[in-house]
Amino acid sequence: MPSHGSLTKAGKVRNQTPKIQPKEKSKESPKSRNRKEFEKRVLKSGNKKQS
């Protein structure tokens, strides 16, 4: 069964791309994150008229 492409070229593009270090992630607790999302979604848009 013929293969699609040769195995000598496998991983060529991935090996050519430069390695980038991952960004530092701040560990925010889910409780505080959910509170911020709630405030953004409900409290700050609470001044809109409701029908």
C-alpha positions in Angstrom: 0.0 0.0 0.0 1.6 3.3 -1.0 2.1 6.0 1.7 1.2 9.6 1.3 4.5 11.5 1.4 7.9 10.1 2.4 8.9 9.4 5.9 12.2 11.3 5.5 10.2 14.6 5.4 8.1 13.8 8.4 8.0 16.6 11.0 9.8 19.1 8.7 7.6 22.1 9.3 7.3 21.5 13.1 11.1 21.3 13.5 11.6 24.5 11.5 9.3 26.6 13.6 11.0 28.6 16.5 10.3 27.5 20.0 8.2 30.0 21.9 8.1 30.0 25.7 4.6 29.8 27.2 3.3 32.9 28.9 3.1 33.0 32.7 -0.5 32.4 33.7 -1.9 34.0 36.8 -3.7 31.5 39.0 -7.1 33.1 39.7 -9.4 31.1 41.8 -12.7 30.1 40.1 -14.7 31.8 42.8 -13.2 35.2 42.1 -13.3 34.6 38.3 -17.0 33.7 38.4 -17.6 36.8 40.6 -16.0 39.1 38.0 -17.9 37.5 35.2 -21.1 37.9 37.1 -20.4 41.6 37.8 -19.6 42.2 34.1 -22.7 40.3 32.9 -25.4 41.3 35.4 -24.4 44.3 37.5 -22.8 46.5 34.9 -25.6 45.9 32.4 -28.3 46.3 35.1 -29.0 49.9 34.0 -30.6 48.8 30.8 -34.3 49.1 30.5 -36.2 45.8 30.8 -39.4 45.3 28.9 
